[in-house]
Amino acid sequence: MMDVVLLIIGGLAFNDSKGSSWGAGILLIILNFAYNSTLGPICYTLISEVGSTRLRQKTVALSRIAYQIMNIICGIIVPRMLAPDAWNLGSKSAFVFVSLETIDVA
C-alpha cells in the first residue's frame, strides 16, 4: 500500500495545481501516520528477537548503526531532492522512494 500511495503522490507532481499539492501533502501525512502506527514500531521489537541469545546485543547494535547511517544519508539527500535551487524534484521524489521500497521488498 505504501508503494501505491507513493506512486499517487509522484503522479500528482505532474499536475501544477494547488489541489494536487494539497493532495500530495495529505497523502504524505496519512502515509506517515500509517507507517508510524503499524510497520515502524515493529522493527524495534523484531530486531531484538532475531538474533540468538549470544548475538542479541551485537545484532541490536549493528541494526542501530545501520539505521543511523541511513538517517544521515537521508538527511543529506532528501533536502536536496526537495529544494528548488538544488535537484527540485518536489513530489517526484516519491518515485525514488518507490524504487527503494520495491528493491527492499524484492
C-alpha positions as CSV (number, residue, x, y, z in Angstrom):
1,M,0.0,0.0,0.0
2,M,2.9,2.3,0.7
3,D,4.1,1.9,-2.9
4,V,0.7,2.7,-4.3
5,V,0.4,5.9,-2.2
6,L,3.9,7.0,-3.2
7,L,3.0,6.4,-6.8
8,I,-0.1,8.5,-6.5
9,I,2.0,11.3,-4.8
10,G,4.6,11.1,-7.6
11,G,1.8,11.2,-10.2
12,L,0.3,14.3,-8.6
13,A,3.6,16.1,-9.2
14,F,2.9,16.3,-12.9
15,N,-0.1,18.5,-12.2
16,D,0.8,22.0,-11.1
17,S,-2.5,22.9,-9.5
18,K,-2.8,23.9,-5.8
19,G,-5.2,21.0,-5.2
20,S,-2.6,18.4,-6.3
21,S,-0.1,19.9,-3.8
22,W,-2.7,19.7,-1.0
23,G,-3.5,16.1,-2.1
24,A,0.2,15.1,-2.0
25,G,0.6,16.7,1.4
26,I,-2.5,15.0,2.8
27,L,-1.4,11.6,1.4
28,L,2.1,12.1,3.0
29,I,0.5,12.8,6.4
30,I,-1.7,9.7,6.0
31,L,1.3,7.6,4.9
32,N,3.4,8.8,7.8
33,F,0.6,8.1,10.3
34,A,0.0,4.6,8.9
35,Y,3.8,3.7,8.9
36,N,4.4,5.1,12.4
37,S,1.4,3.2,13.8
38,T,1.9,-0.1,12.1
39,L,5.2,-1.1,10.4
40,G,7.6,1.4,12.0
41,P,7.4,0.2,15.6
42,I,7.6,-3.5,14.6
43,C,11.2,-3.0,13.6
44,Y,12.3,-2.3,17.2
45,T,10.8,-5.4,18.6
46,L,11.7,-7.6,15.7
47,I,15.4,-6.7,15.7
48,S,15.7,-7.7,19.4
49,E,14.2,-11.1,18.7
50,V,16.1,-12.1,15.5
51,G,19.5,-12.8,17.0
52,S,20.3,-15.6,19.2
53,T,20.9,-15.0,22.9
54,R,24.7,-14.7,22.4
55,L,24.4,-12.4,19.4
56,R,21.4,-10.3,20.5
57,Q,23.4,-7.3,21.7
58,K,25.6,-7.3,18.6
59,T,22.5,-7.6,16.4
60,V,20.8,-4.7,18.0
61,A,24.0,-2.6,17.9
62,L,24.6,-3.3,14.2
63,S,20.9,-2.6,13.3
64,R,21.1,0.7,15.2
65,I,24.3,1.6,13.4
66,A,22.7,0.8,10.0
67,Y,19.6,2.8,11.0
68,Q,21.7,5.9,11.9
69,I,23.8,5.7,8.7
70,M,20.6,5.6,6.7
71,N,19.3,8.6,8.7
72,I,22.5,10.5,7.9
73,I,22.2,9.7,4.2
74,C,18.5,10.6,4.0
75,G,19.2,13.8,6.0
76,I,21.7,14.8,3.3
77,I,19.8,13.7,0.2
78,V,16.2,14.5,0.9
79,P,16.6,18.2,1.4
80,R,18.5,18.3,-1.9
81,M,15.6,16.5,-3.6
82,L,13.0,18.9,-2.3
83,A,15.0,22.2,-2.6
84,P,14.0,24.4,-5.6
85,D,17.6,25.5,-6.1
86,A,19.1,22.0,-5.9
87,W,17.5,19.0,-7.6
88,N,14.0,20.4,-7.5
89,L,12.2,17.1,-7.6
90,G,9.4,18.0,-5.2
91,S,6.7,15.4,-5.1
92,K,8.5,13.5,-7.9
93,S,11.0,12.3,-5.2
94,A,8.2,9.8,-4.2
95,F,9.4,7.8,-7.3
96,V,12.8,7.5,-5.7
97,F,11.3,6.1,-2.5
98,V,9.0,3.7,-4.5
99,S,12.1,2.3,-6.3
100,L,13.9,1.9,-3.0
101,E,10.9,0.1,-1.4
102,T,10.5,-2.2,-4.4
103,I,14.2,-3.1,-4.2
104,D,13.8,-3.7,-0.5
105,V,10.8,-5.9,-0.8
106,A,12.3,-8.0,-3.7
